[in-house]
Amino acid sequence: MTTELLITNDMIALYEKEYSREEVARELNISTRTLSRYMIFASDFIPDLGVYVDEYGTLNRKKIESSHLEYLREVTDLLRQFSRERVIKILTRKYSQTEN
């Protein structure tokens, strides 16, 4: 990657829309309590969601970036369709490969 591309991506990230938990829960058609549980659960498998969880495993007060909304949408859909154990396998396989 060139430096110019990195600067451009960093600049885009600065203008990314942010949402409150209430807005995200409404968008996903789940309660804010369920959203909180999903965020803590998903942060173990999706590294990008780790920014919302502190070192004690509780959620911090950061607003949710629009790019992270797609991760939460995916987790919500998976948990509606499959068992928790199956979702763990799916997320582990999918997101552990992106780290390598």
Secondary structure as UniProt FT lines:
FT   HELIX           3..14
FT   STRAND          18..19
FT   HELIX           21..28
FT   HELIX           32..43
FT   TURN            44..45
FT   HELIX           47..52
FT   TURN            55..56
FT   STRAND          64..65
FT   HELIX           66..81
FT   HELIX           84..99
//
